[in-house]
Amino acid sequence: MFDTKFAVILRDDLEVWQKLNVTAFLSSGIIGQKPELIGEAYRDAAGNVYNALSVQPIIVLASDGATLSKIHARALEREVPAAVYIEEMFSTGHDAANRAVFATFGPNDAKIVGIALHADKKMVDRITKGAKLHA
């Protein structure tokens, strides 16, 4: 049905609250760059209006840290834009602090806990090789 895939890959040793937090942040990063992924408002039978949601399912995958680093490297090599969340961002409290701590790390030393991608389905499958569906 879709030629593209929207995937969030999480490090498999995170606490549940961290997985939920990172998934929410990363999904917003993709949606912020691709507003065409947002559908129309929802309306219930009583006529109440609710916010629009993603038109495409979001696949949530998990991997160990080493595989997540490989996924990050593949995304960079293929120049696929990604949303990335690093471990140190858990200790910050707002966007400016997140960006400041993120800027202190490079691709080889960042402790990535999650990454999100939206691209051609086959490309996302190649990049995320080694990750498994999140349990």
C-alpha positions in Angstrom: 0.0 0.0 0.0 2.9 2.4 0.8 6.1 2.8 -1.2 7.7 4.3 1.9 8.3 3.1 5.4 8.2 5.0 8.6 10.4 3.2 11.2 11.5 4.0 14.8 14.4 1.8 16.1 14.9 1.7 19.8 17.8 0.4 21.8 16.5 -2.8 23.4 17.7 -2.1 27.0 15.7 1.1 27.7 13.2 1.4 30.4 9.5 1.3 29.2 9.1 5.1 30.0 12.2 5.8 27.9 11.0 3.8 25.0 7.7 5.7 24.9 9.4 9.0 25.4 12.0 8.4 22.6 9.3 7.0 20.2 7.2 10.2 20.7 10.1 12.5 20.2 11.5 10.7 17.2 8.1 10.5 15.5 7.6 14.2 15.9 11.0 14.8 14.3 10.0 12.9 11.2 6.5 14.4 11.0 8.0 17.9 11.4 10.0 17.4 8.3 7.3 15.7 6.3 3.9 17.3 6.9 2.5 15.3 4.1 2.5 12.4 6.5 -0.4 14.0 8.5 -3.9 13.2 7.4 -7.1 15.0 8.1 -8.8 15.6 11.4 -10.8 12.8 13.0 -14.5 13.3 13.9 -16.5 11.1 16.2 -20.2 10.2 15.9 -21.0 13.1 18.2 -19.3 15.6 15.9 -16.3 16.2 18.2 -13.1 17.0 16.2 -9.7 15.4 17.1 -6.2 16.1 15.8 -5.1 14.4 12.6 -2.8 11.4 12.8 -0.1 9.9 10.6 -1.5 8.5 7.4 1.1 5.8 7.4 1.7 3.1 10.1 4.9 3.6 12.2 6.9 0.4 12.6 8.7 0.2 15.9 11.8 -2.0 15.9 14.4 -2.8 18.6 18.1 -3.7 18.5 21.1 -3.7 20.7 23.4 -0.7 20.8 25.9 -2.1 18.3 23.3 -2.7 15.7 21.7 0.7 16.4 25.2 2.3 15.7 25.3 0.4 12.4 21.8 1.5 11.5 22.9 5.1 12.2 26.0 4.7 10.0 24.0 3.2 7.1 21.5 6.1 7.3 24.4 8.6 7.1 26.1 6.7 4.3 22.9 6.7 2.3 22.1 10.3 3.2 18.7 9.4 4.5 17.5 12.1 6.9 16.9 10.8 10.4 15.7 11.8 13.8 18.2 10.7 16.5 17.9 10.6 20.2 21.0 10.1 22.4 21.3 8.8 26.0 22.4 12.2 27.4 19.1 13.8 26.3 17.3 12.0 29.1 19.0 14.3 31.6 17.9 17.5 29.9 14.6 19.3 30.3 13.9 21.2 27.1 14.7 21.5 23.4 17.6 23.9 23.6 19.3 21.7 26.2 18.7 18.7 24.1 20.3 20.3 21.1 23.3 21.6 23.2 24.1 18.1 24.6 23.5 16.5 21.2 26.1 18.9 19.6 28.8 17.7 21.9 28.9 14.2 20.2 29.8 13.0 16.8 28.5 9.9 14.9 31.3 7.7 16.4 30.8 8.6 20.0 27.1 9.3 20.4 25.3 6.9 22.6 22.2 6.5 20.4 19.1 5.1 22.0 16.7 5.7 19.1 16.6 6.6 15.5 13.6 7.2 13.2 13.6 7.1 9.4 11.0 7.7 6.6 12.1 6.8 3.1 11.7 4.3 0.3 10.5 1.0 1.8 13.4 -1.0 0.4 15.9 1.6 1.6 14.6 1.6 5.1 14.7 -2.2 5.1 18.4 -2.2 4.1 19.3 0.5 6.7 17.4 -1.3 9.5 18.9 -4.7 8.8 19.5 -6.5 12.1 16.7 -4.8 14.0 13.6 -6.8 15.0 10.0 -5.9 15.6 9.7 -4.5 19.1 8.1 -6.9 21.5 
